Amino acid sequence: MTETTEGGSTAATPTTRRELHGAPSAEARVTRLVIMGPQGAGKGTQAARLAELFSIPAISTGDIFRANIKGGTELGKLAQEYSAKGELVPDEVTDQMVRSRLGEDDVKAGFLLDGYPRNAHQVEALDAILADLGWELDGVIELTAAREELLSRIAKRAEIEGREDDTPDAIARRLDIYDEQTAPLTAAYSERGLLAKVDGIGDVSEVTERIVQALAAELG
């Protein structure tokens, strides 16, 4: 769409939220992302490829925890205390770590969050963090795969890595937990028009292309 300017020339009228932000290209527009997917769907691989493609850091909760623990931060010490007692680190501690990480200089141009949010509370916490920064989420990528394919992939990986605790029952239970925890999140993001669902099975580069096309189609 175009509109006539005061001098008589025509200029493109922004038709998407990201165009209103002044981003010049589709890749540049999609910069603040979340990626979700069950174990075995290739989420880590795609996160790294997308981070390179969009020139943004891929930020996993595992990386955040390790950085805080290694750096001896108060949050890192707190997380270690819970872990030492065999307890899950509370959402509030994770939220604070994510808030701190998103306040660093390298994420000003964008980021790709991997492993956060994991539940409804964290969705709200991320909304609050971004609002405080004056940002909004551009999109949420959900990698999907047939359950049989996931079971096969994870079992094969467990065999290669010698992980005896990865029994078929344990793998199936983890997938069940993922489905239970993630369904409300993806439903919420879908209602906001932010969700791009992508088949994660296939050649790595083909899956990356599917993600880029899905983001363009679903998010505008």
Long-range contacts (C-beta under 8 A, 24 or more apart in sequence): 15-220, 16-219, 16-220, 17-136, 17-220, 18-138, 18-219, 18-220, 26-215, 26-216, 27-53, 27-54, 27-212, 28-54, 29-138, 30-54, 30-138, 30-139, 30-215, 30-216, 30-219, 31-56, 31-109, 31-110, 31-111, 31-138, 32-110, 32-111, 32-130, 32-135, 32-136, 32-137, 32-138, 32-139, 33-110, 33-111, 33-112, 33-113, 33-137, 33-138, 33-139, 33-140, 33-141, 34-112, 34-113, 34-114, 34-116, 34-117, 34-126, 34-137, 34-139, 34-140, 34-141, 34-189, 35-112, 35-113, 35-114, 35-140, 35-141, 35-143, 36-140, 36-141, 36-142, 36-143, 36-182, 36-185, 36-186, 37-141, 37-142, 37-143, 37-144, 37-145, 37-200, 38-143, 38-145, 38-150, 38-175, 38-178, 38-179, 38-182, 39-150, 39-154, 39-171, 39-174, 39-175, 39-178, 40-145, 40-149, 40-150, 40-151, 40-153, 40-154, 40-157, 41-143, 41-144, 41-145, 41-150, 41-200, 41-201, 42-143, 42-200, 42-204, 42-207, 43-114, 43-143, 43-200, 44-114, 45-204, 46-141, 46-143, 46-200, 46-204, 46-207, 46-208, 46-211, 47-112, 47-114, 49-204, 49-208, 50-112, 50-141, 50-208, 50-211, 51-112, 53-208, 53-212, 54-110, 54-112, 55-109, 55-110, 56-107, 56-109, 56-110, 56-111, 56-112, 57-106, 57-107, 57-111, 57-112, 58-111, 58-112, 58-114, 59-101, 59-102, 59-107, 59-111, 59-112, 59-113, 59-114, 60-113, 60-114, 60-115, 61-94, 61-97, 61-98, 61-114, 61-115, 61-116, 61-118, 62-115, 64-94, 64-97, 64-98, 64-101, 65-89, 65-97, 67-101, 68-97, 75-100, 91-119, 91-121, 91-122, 91-125, 94-122, 95-122, 95-125, 95-129, 98-125, 98-126, 98-129, 99-129, 99-132, 102-129, 102-130, 102-133, 103-133, 110-138, 117-185, 118-181, 118-182, 118-185, 119-181, 119-185, 120-184, 120-185, 120-188, 123-185, 123-188, 123-189, 137-194, 138-194, 138-219, 139-194, 139-195, 139-196, 139-215, 139-218, 139-219, 140-186, 140-189, 140-194, 140-195, 140-196, 141-196, 141-198, 141-211, 141-214, 141-215, 142-182, 142-186, 142-195, 142-196, 142-197, 142-198, 143-198, 143-199, 143-200, 143-207, 144-197, 144-198, 144-199, 144-200, 145-199, 145-200, 145-201, 146-201, 147-175, 149-201, 150-175, 151-175, 193-218, 193-219, 194-219
